[in-house]
């Protein structure tokens, strides 16, 4: 009997899974699935223990879903991507695998691993087939008139939408049941992988495909129409909170697009609805860039002259930022949200990143690494793109002289201090008028606050940063 193996990675779902769908086309083939844990590689990539927990819970869910289709899921473990090549070779030999199906990953290490797998299995008479699955449109399919990757987002977005209007990517159904569903006695307990895991808030981020689909359907009703007015207010539940499902492949971007357009058929033209869709296109933009410019995977700045910026090394200020003890309430509340939930509101990601780079003049790569070590929705392309945008080192990034004032940012997006008070209980007694500058209130009223003084003076820090960037740019002129 022919045996087809589906190699699951960041595609932990049975609906709209190109590799799984292709493996199940033949009714006569035996289909099995495999997930390979690589703790050493995950550590190199700074995977958050909370993301490891989310992946583990998602694996338990997808195992049950596959079992109902008559497909057994195996988990194997080796240290890193290099070792996974030999592991796959042995697994295919042991299980008599004739064909391997997998969905592409676009990061450099992952692409090198997949190329080695294809070469090795070809030599062992195993046919290998890969698929573009984690994007609406594959990398290299949205190019300028000169057949180059766009370096500015807005024209990329326009060209992207034009492609969608010409024809939507297909959303594939889950496979049919193969012969018979597996019984409870046939489902092997999954061995936990050897990597730190931390508990997650399962009310905010319930694991599993059905939970993701339910959240998507709920959001695409009324919340998506309110999104433009609510998305920048961290005290409101105004975002989709789907990023963790997209990062781990529990949900596909095609499912998001089709559900949105089913609920709002004119979503590609409706400015109100398109605001959220455009965020999905930002996700595509950063992943397309990763393929066009692999140096981004190696944490190199896109804008070459910014390599000359002389960053400050201050482990105490870095630790204060990481712990939410900078003395700037909106920054500290955001960092404590990240540390507690493994997730941070997108507006706050911009504010905290700007503070680290533009107020403290600390290398953006320190922030990029720390975010990855905490984020439930950690994704190299999106995280790198966001950090390089904030640091003015990336493509289509904020200009280097655009420096957020953390106090006015807090006043603008959390005016009453509702979000701040939730995450900074030591400031709950501070009146609304002073919530963004609590030490002014404490001084006027002779109160003692158990909250740090600002670790840097913003105006002075701004001048220091401008000077550092201008000096770097002159070195290139």
C-alpha positions, 0 to 999 in steps of 0.5 A: 500500500502507498503511504503518504506522509504529511509533515506538519510545521506551522500549519496545525489545522485540517481545514484549508491545509494544502499539504494535507489536502494533496496527501489525501487526494488518493483514496487508496493511500495510507496517510499519516502525519508527523510533527518534529519538535526541535528544542535546540533550534527553538532556543536559537530562535528565541521561541517563547515558552508560552508559544511552545505551550500554545503549539502543544495544545494545538497539537493535541487538538489537531491529533484528535481532528486527524484521528476522526479522519483516520489519520494518525499523528506522530511526534518526534524530537531532535535537537535542531533542523540539521538533525531533523533531516536524518530523522525524517529519512529514518521515519520514512524508511520505518513507515514505508513512506512513498511520498512526503507532503509539506507546506513551505516556510520562508525563513532562511534556516527553514528553507535550507532544511527543506532543501536538504530534506528534498535531496536526501529523500529523493536519494531514498526514492521518496517523492517530495512535494511542497506548497505555498500555504501560509500566505494569500499570494506566494512570494514573488507573485506581487512585483513592480513593473521592473519585476522587483519586490516592492520596497514601499507598502502602499503600492504593494497593497494596491497591486496585491488587492488588484491580484485578489480582484482578478481571482481569490485564492482557493480555500480547501475543505478538510479531507474526508474520512479515510476508511474509518476514524481511529478509535481511542485505543489507536490514538497514541499519547503524545510525548511532551517535547523537551522545551520550557512551556508556560501556562497561557490565558486559555480564555483569551487564547483558547487553543485549537482550530474550532476556537480559531474559526469561532473567533474569526466568525465573531470578529467578522460580524460587528467588530470588524466594522468597529475596528478602524475606531477601536484598534488603537485603544488598548483598553478596548477589545477592538482587535481580532486577536487572531495573530497567534492562530496565524503564526502557528498555522491553526488558521490560514489567511485564506480562511480569514479572507473568505470569511470576511468577504462572506460577511462583507462581500464588498470588503475589498472596496469598502474602506471601513472593512478594508482597514483590517484586511490591510493588516493581513496584507502587511503580514504578506508584505513582510513575508514577501520581503523575507524571501526577496531579502534573506539578510532580514532573517539574519537580523540585518537592517534593510537600510544599509546606512543605519548599520553605522548607528552607534547604539548604547549598551545599558543593561540596567535600562534594558532590564527596566524596559523589559520589566515594565519599570521605565517610569513611563506608564503606557510603556510599563503597562504594555510591557507588563501585558506582554510579560503576563499574556505573551501578547501585546496590543499592536499600538503598544508594540509601536510605542514600546519599540520606539521607546527602546530605540529612540528614547534609550538608543538601545539596539532594536535587535535587543527588543526583537529578541525579547519580544520573540522570547515572550510572544505567544504569536511570535513570527520572525517576519512580522516581528522583524518588520515591526521592529525595523519599522519602529527603528527606522532601519527597515523598508518603508519604515518610520523616518528616523526623526519620527520619535514618539513622545511616550507621555503624549502617546499614552494621553492619546490612546489611553486618555483616562488611564484605564489600561494603565491602571489595569496593569499598574496597580500601584497607580490606581490611586492617581487621578485621571488628570495625572495618570500619565505623569504620576510623579507630578501628582505625587510631588504636589500632594506629598504622596509617595508612589511605589513606582519608578521615576522616569529613567530618561528625560524624553526631550534630551533623549530625542536630541541624542537619538537624532544626533546618533542617526545623523552621524550615521547617515553622514558616514555614508554620504 
